[in-house]
């Protein structure tokens, strides 16, 4: 099973990071058929056929561990790039009033 890990930096309070990830789960569920659930306050689990991701909230970054099924393995580079783009954008938005 192909696997990769990555880190996405952020400069937000962890409660803001968690809230932003929480809002993003609806899109993951709707657009990709993923099941999203929290494992405690600090880890988001995203699973769908052929992919499991664990997103761990840490002080200055998110740590993402992804496991791909054999059919998605050849798309690992594209999947990594997509995750990086989406999470970087999500975490870069200014904090609202």
C-alpha angles and dihedrals in degrees: 000000000000114000138181139174130210141172127221115197123223139173098207133111110263093243089058091048090050092048092050092048089048091056091048094056093076090061092048091051094045101040101033105024090240126158111224125194138161120240097203118315097304109049132060117197117205118187136172135148107303097007138072122176131183115200112195119194113223132172101269103010148020116247112211124193114189129190117191130197119237094265093054094042095092088054094055094112093050092045091050091049092048093050091048093049095046097045095042090053093045093051096042096061111109118256110259125237 
